[in-house]
Amino acid sequence: MSTKRVLVAYGTKHGATAGIAEQIGTTLREDGLDAVVLPADDVHDVRAYDAVVLGGALYAGHWSSKAKHCAERNAASLRHRPVWMFSSGPLDRSTEEHDIPPVSAVAREMQLIGAREHMTFGGSMTAHTPGFLAKALNRQGKGGDFRNPERIQKWAHHISAEIVAA
């Protein structure tokens, strides 16, 4: 039996979502899967993968256009393999307190491709994040890194278990 290939694709502006995708990819590899992590813009054909995890950053309640376009560009193929989706963005600990449902654009993409599940993770906007808005929020004390590695790894292990069981 060959090792299952999993694509972890992400849409991000400043790298926080890429960090989550890398953590997912690392965990999937630790679980014995062949995981490839790529920017969503670089994904033009998912047929070589047995499963896909697609994530995007949230900006003012809108999901990354890069992730959205990746889902739409590959919709026909994604419908024929297991897909999980994630979002990153809340700049607080709300994702630790309760599950946050996907924003409406993500819910539409989930329906389009038949995704199995969605998870929202905390985002990151630190003093190193470029841009006027990031600088302003950090000056106001509203920035920080709210990604939780343990929660990300737990979800990735859950995905691994489902892929292996299939």
Secondary structure in CASP SS format (residue, H / E / C, confidence):
PFRMAT SS
TARGET T0000
AUTHOR 0000-0000-0000
METHOD secondary structure of the structure
MODEL  1
M C 1.00
S C 1.00
T C 1.00
K C 1.00
R E 1.00
V E 1.00
L E 1.00
V E 1.00
A E 1.00
Y E 1.00
G E 1.00
T C 1.00
K C 1.00
H C 1.00
G C 1.00
A H 1.00
T H 1.00
A H 1.00
G H 1.00
I H 1.00
A H 1.00
E H 1.00
Q H 1.00
I H 1.00
G H 1.00
T H 1.00
T H 1.00
L H 1.00
R H 1.00
E H 1.00
D C 1.00
G C 1.00
L C 1.00
D E 1.00
A E 1.00
V E 1.00
V E 1.00
L E 1.00
P E 1.00
A H 1.00
D H 1.00
D H 1.00
V C 1.00
H C 1.00
D C 1.00
V C 1.00
R C 1.00
A C 1.00
Y C 1.00
D C 1.00
A E 1.00
V E 1.00
V E 1.00
L E 1.00
G E 1.00
G E 1.00
A E 1.00
L E 1.00
Y E 1.00
A C 1.00
G C 1.00
H E 1.00
W E 1.00
S C 1.00
S H 1.00
K H 1.00
A H 1.00
K H 1.00
H H 1.00
C H 1.00
A H 1.00
E H 1.00
R H 1.00
N C 1.00
A H 1.00
A H 1.00
S H 1.00
L H 1.00
R C 1.00
H C 1.00
R C 1.00
P C 1.00
V E 1.00
W E 1.00
M E 1.00
F E 1.00
S E 1.00
S E 1.00
G C 1.00
P C 1.00
L C 1.00
D C 1.00
R C 1.00
S H 1.00
T H 1.00
E H 1.00
E H 1.00
H C 1.00
D C 1.00
I C 1.00
P C 1.00
P C 1.00
V C 1.00
S H 1.00
A H 1.00
V H 1.00
A H 1.00
R H 1.00
E H 1.00
M H 1.00
Q H 1.00
L H 1.00
I H 1.00
G C 1.00
A C 1.00
R C 1.00
E E 1.00
H E 1.00
M E 1.00
T E 1.00
F E 1.00
G C 1.00
G C 1.00
S E 1.00
M E 1.00
T C 1.00
A C 1.00
H C 1.00
T C 1.00
P C 1.00
G C 1.00
F H 1.00
L H 1.00
A H 1.00
K H 1.00
A H 1.00
L H 1.00
N H 1.00
R H 1.00
Q C 1.00
G C 1.00
K C 1.00
G C 1.00
G E 1.00
D E 1.00
F C 1.00
R C 1.00
N C 1.00
P H 1.00
E H 1.00
R H 1.00
I H 1.00
Q H 1.00
K H 1.00
W H 1.00
A H 1.00
H H 1.00
H H 1.00
I H 1.00
S H 1.00
A H 1.00
E H 1.00
I H 1.00
V H 1.00
A H 1.00
A C 1.00
END
